[in-house]
Amino acid sequence: MYRLILVRFNRDSGEFDDQEFNRFCREHNIVRIEKEFINSDGNIYYSFFIEYQERREKQGRPDLESLNEVERAQYEKLREWRNDIASSEGVPAYILMYNSQLFDIVKKQPRAIGDFAAIRGMKGKGEKYGEAIIKLLQEASLGSEE
């Protein structure tokens, strides 16, 4: 989703009137912000073009019962893979990826590295692990159809 917010410079206070912008950023998951400086007839503004996602109320446990047979096989394969990677890197598995992220990967079925940006907290991890994850999803899908 997208939103455009103009933030005006208040000459009297010497500050930008940025309360609306700050509130919006606190209440949403911000994906990307593009900023432009505008000087129009002596009025100074910042224009913020914001790409965002609605914030979920509470990140609970993934609803594994909602997964079909193929998705469940993919989820289990991803958990096993994540645990192996975490062990080899010497970090807890949840530091590498949360179960909820694995669930979202299975539900969204990314096909390219760029698709991971749409999964909360996965943009950088998608760049690092995306190819391996996509391959695992495909293998698990093929393995469960046999």
C-alpha atoms as one frame of an Amber mdcrd trajectory, in Angstrom:
protein
   0.000   0.000   0.000   1.106   3.564  -0.589   0.644   6.939   1.054   1.867
  10.450   0.319   2.425  12.797   3.258   3.460  16.448   3.005   5.335  17.846
   6.001   5.367  21.651   6.157   8.137  23.727   7.691   6.694  26.016  10.377
   8.619  29.305  10.169   7.317  30.450  13.569   8.644  27.444  15.478  11.575
  26.770  13.138  10.567  23.082  12.935   8.784  20.742  10.576   5.182  19.814
  11.475   5.941  16.089  11.399   3.514  14.685  13.998   1.283  13.018  11.367
   4.300  11.512   9.599   5.788  10.159  12.850   2.455   8.707  13.992   1.901
   7.004  10.640   5.389   5.436  10.742   4.825   4.151  14.290   1.497   2.545
  13.339   2.550   0.795  10.105   5.260  -1.506   8.826   7.289   0.731   6.538
   8.708  -0.977   3.456  10.244   2.044   1.713  10.236   5.844   1.888  11.150
   8.285  -0.875  11.702  11.889   0.230  11.654  15.091  -1.843  12.388  18.644
  -0.720   9.874  21.197  -2.045  10.171  24.982  -2.015   6.970  26.476  -3.423
   6.350  30.230  -3.225   8.543  30.499  -0.142   6.807  27.593   1.606   9.084
  24.713   2.480   7.887  21.104   2.577   9.120  17.567   2.583   7.091  15.167
   0.491   7.232  11.560   1.707   6.089   8.787  -0.614   5.649   5.797   1.692
   5.256   2.141   0.772   3.875   0.312   3.779   2.024  -2.726   5.071  -0.649
  -2.803   7.721   0.745  -3.850  11.059  -0.588  -7.121  12.398  -2.168  -6.908
  15.802  -0.192  -9.752  17.306   2.274 -12.180  15.846   0.998 -15.491  17.158
   1.922 -19.046  16.426   1.496 -20.138  12.827  -1.759 -21.983  12.128  -0.199
 -25.241  10.943  -3.647 -26.831  10.669  -4.386 -24.492   7.765  -1.532 -25.966
   5.698  -2.336 -28.553   3.061  -0.184 -31.678   2.673   2.312 -30.099   0.250
   2.618 -26.914   2.337   3.131 -28.947   5.509   5.954 -30.902   3.817   7.518
 -27.616   2.709   7.200 -26.122   6.193   8.852 -29.136   7.836  11.639 -29.151
   5.224  12.271 -25.431   5.835  12.361 -25.932   9.611  14.875 -28.760   9.256
  17.006 -26.657   6.883  16.819 -23.595   9.187  17.845 -25.660  12.206  20.840
 -27.084  10.301  21.959 -23.615   9.140  21.509 -22.141  12.620  23.533 -24.961
  14.131  26.360 -24.518  11.627  26.379 -20.736  12.215  26.246 -21.194  16.001
  23.047 -19.188  16.540  19.602 -20.153  17.847  17.167 -21.137  15.075  14.762
 -18.301  15.910  17.545 -15.761  15.283  17.880 -17.041  11.726  14.115 -17.148
  11.013  10.982 -17.328  13.114   8.488 -20.157  12.601   6.007 -17.465  11.540
   8.402 -16.399   8.768   8.714 -19.995   7.572   4.918 -20.209   7.582   4.646
 -16.995   5.540   7.226 -18.305   3.061   5.179 -21.459   2.547   1.935 -19.492
   2.147   3.396 -16.889  -0.260   5.532 -19.330  -2.292   8.296 -16.922  -3.400
   9.632 -17.703  -6.892  12.333 -15.012  -7.072  14.672 -13.284  -4.617  12.653
 -10.051  -4.874   9.522 -11.852  -3.650  11.015 -12.131  -0.156  10.639  -8.364
   0.358   6.874  -8.944   0.748   7.474 -11.278   3.707   7.971  -9.502   7.022
  11.624  -9.426   8.055  12.795 -11.442   5.051  14.204  -8.919   2.573  17.853
  -9.264   3.641  17.445 -12.916   4.550  15.881 -13.510   1.150  18.954 -12.054
  -0.496  21.199 -14.342   1.570  19.128 -17.546   1.665  16.497 -17.010  -1.048
  17.903 -19.341  -3.694  18.244 -22.195  -1.189  14.714 -21.591   0.134  13.161
 -21.556  -3.342  14.975 -24.795  -4.176  13.778 -26.414  -0.917  10.178 -25.377
  -1.623  10.360 -26.928  -5.090  11.991 -30.146  -3.821   9.488 -30.554  -0.992
   6.637 -29.914  -3.422   7.904 -32.539  -5.854   8.685 -35.016  -3.057   5.183
 -34.862  -1.592   3.507 -35.378  -4.988   5.213 -38.716  -5.599
